[in-house]
Amino acid sequence: MVRSMVAAVAGLKTHQSKMDVIGNNIANVNTWGYKSYSFNFQDSMYANSINGSGGSTEAGAAGGRNASQVGYGSTLSSITNEFGTGAPSPSSNPLDCMIDGTGFFLVGNMINGTFTNIESSGLYLSRVGIFRVDNNGYLVDDQRSYVYGYSVVEGTGTPEVPATQAKYAFEGVQMTITDGTNAGDPTTIRIGSVEVTTTLYKKDDFLNDPEAYKAVMKDWVKKAQDDPTFSDYRINFDGVGSTLSATGANDATVKISLTAKTPGAAANAELETFTGLGTGNTLTRKQTVAGADWVPAVPAEYAENLSTISIPIDPDTGVQYEIQSYKINEDGTIIGVDKENRTIAIGQLALVTVENPNGLEKTDGYYYTPGGNAGDVAAMKPNGGPSGKILGGYLEMANVDLANEFSNMITCQRGFQANSKIITVTDEMLSELVNMKR
């Protein structure tokens, strides 16, 4: 009779273990990327009450007999992971993403340089794509692990550089001021070959009221803009350089900037030699913006070896692009838009395929490591095949089926009750046996 109690106790323990698995599944019903587990029973060891034997057809011999065995309850057979893809949940963060397929993200601590062997890298596998860019411009997940993939090949992925117009600032530009010889004659202002006249100001007014320069210069700029000398440039008056001398021996100087209307490097050369403002004794020419020719964009190419993913360096500035927004495409390519509204290729996510996903072993959080029975582990670029494609702007929900879990909970509870009843009945039988002596 003790055997029935042993079997019942084994059944209680096994059903309790199954309830542990069910409880863990339900507890993680809202955990991103969680994969539910299933508990599998098997019957426990057996003892032979009667050994089996083969029969004989010789005269006087007996026939065969089957073995009679008594079991000792149930025990754990295996706990398997269900790796079906969970439902997508929209996310407001454009760097959040999920895998629509069987692949895994590759994450972990920093590895300098590139590599191809995943199993010896010490990195983790993950199904959760909660990604951000850290202060150094690297793509990381919410556990501070670097995200690995394929970086942009140097010299590719550069955005189009539009042609720019040259701009020069001229200081010490001579302004000649001439008063009329008769009463009521206008005052003439001359810069280079362009003259304007005014009846509002006399020569002495410019000495006493510097604001008078600005008023007259507006008229000069308007007239000079229509003069053939300045037809290829936009003119801007930047202020007065020096005031008129008290003796009138030296007229005033002003600051003027010219911007070429036509973009390109040639415009820069033209402004370098431009003499339409006159040479003057104090005229200086300062380049503020160099004209440049149009440079076409270079399509992005992605490396074949694995590495961390980070914002590329702008070859024009020597620092990382200032990315303002991000997007992740189905093929795992990460695209950014910088502050100049240029499209910048940042990198491509890697997907890891595992020959036997149930051979993976869970670690802290939502990470996996390849176990001894995981089989071949290899990285590839997302291509929409069995490994999957990337859904940007979504996170993967847990694949826990609550209806199934509650159904399993009910059957587990009834199995536990039945095993406890066996213990109760066995106890009553033992009690009867003890009481037989009375």
ZIZI-V727984 format. One record per run of one state. SS is the DSSP state (hx for helix, st for strand, lp for the rest). FROM is the first residue (numbers start at 1). TO is the last residue. If there is no record, write none. Layout:
ss = (SS/SS)
from = (FROM/FROM)
to = (TO/TO)
//
This chain:
ss = (lp/hx/lp/st/lp/st/lp/st/lp/st/lp/st/lp/st/lp/st/lp/st/lp/st/lp/st/lp/st/lp/st/lp/st/lp/st/lp/st/lp/st/lp/st/lp/st/lp/st/lp/st/lp/st/lp/hx/lp/hx/lp/hx/lp/st/lp/st/lp/hx/lp/st/lp/st/lp/st/lp/st/lp/st/lp/st/lp/st/lp/st/lp/st/lp/st/lp/st/lp/hx/st/lp/st/lp/st/lp/st/lp/st/lp/hx/lp)
from = (1/2/28/37/44/46/51/53/54/65/66/68/72/74/82/88/91/97/101/104/109/115/116/124/127/129/130/131/134/138/142/146/153/161/162/164/165/167/175/176/179/187/192/194/199/203/209/211/226/228/231/233/243/253/261/265/273/284/290/292/293/295/296/302/303/306/309/310/311/313/314/320/321/323/329/333/339/343/355/357/360/363/367/371/377/382/389/393/394/397/402/436)
to = (1/27/36/43/45/50/52/53/64/65/67/71/73/81/87/90/96/100/103/108/114/115/123/126/128/129/130/133/137/141/145/152/160/161/163/164/166/174/175/178/186/191/193/198/202/208/210/225/227/230/232/242/252/260/264/272/283/289/291/292/294/295/301/302/305/308/309/310/312/313/319/320/322/328/332/338/342/354/356/359/362/366/370/376/381/388/392/393/396/401/435/438)
//
